[in-house]
Amino acid sequence: MAVEVNVLEYFGAEAELKKKWMRMWESLGKRILKMPKWMQEIVLEDINTAIRNRIATMEMIQNAKRNH
């Protein structure tokens, strides 16, 4: 029973996180779409670069913790 409860808690937490992501991207998207097309392209490329760099950094931290 404890495993089942933990699984349900995990899915509930994951669902909340997905909702948070969707609200954030919706809010950012509305602002970005108000910009001229050339600015949108710059912002989207900046977002892509920033997120990829942040994920890579977090993955390195996670891997370093596993190896200790």
N, C-alpha and C positions, 0 to 999 in steps of 0.2 A: 504493500500500500504506500509506503514512504517513497518508493521509486516513482510511482504513478503521480503522487502529489508534486514531487520535484519536477517531473516532466511538465505537468500542467503549469507550475509556477514559471518554468523556463519559457514556455510558449506565451504566457501572459506578459512576461517581461519583454520578450522579443516583439510581440504585437505592439506594446506601448512604444518601444524604440522605433519601430517602423512608422507609427503614427507621427512621432516627433520628427523623423526624417521628412516625411511627406509634407507636414506643415511648414518646415523650414524651407524646403525646395520650392513649395508653392509661393511662399512669401518672397523669396529671392527671385524666382522666375518672373513674378509680376513686375518687380522693379527693373530687372534686366530687360524685359520686353518693351519697356518704355524708352529705352535708349536707341539711338541710331544703330543700324545693322553693324557698322564697322566697330562700334563700341561693344556691342554684344559679343562679337567674335573675340575681341581682346579679353573681355571679362571671362568668357567661357574657357578660353585657353589658360588664363591665369588660375581659374578654379580647378581645372583639370591638373595643372602642374602642382598646385598647392596640395591637393588631395592625394595625388600619387606620391609626392614627397613625404607627406605626413604618414600615409600607410606604410611606406617603406621604412620609415624611422620606427614606427610602432612595432613592425614585424621584427626589426633588428633587436629592439629591446626585449620583445617576447622570446625570441630565439636565444638571446644571451642569458635570460633568466632560466630557460630550460637546460642550458648547458652547464649551469653551476650546480 
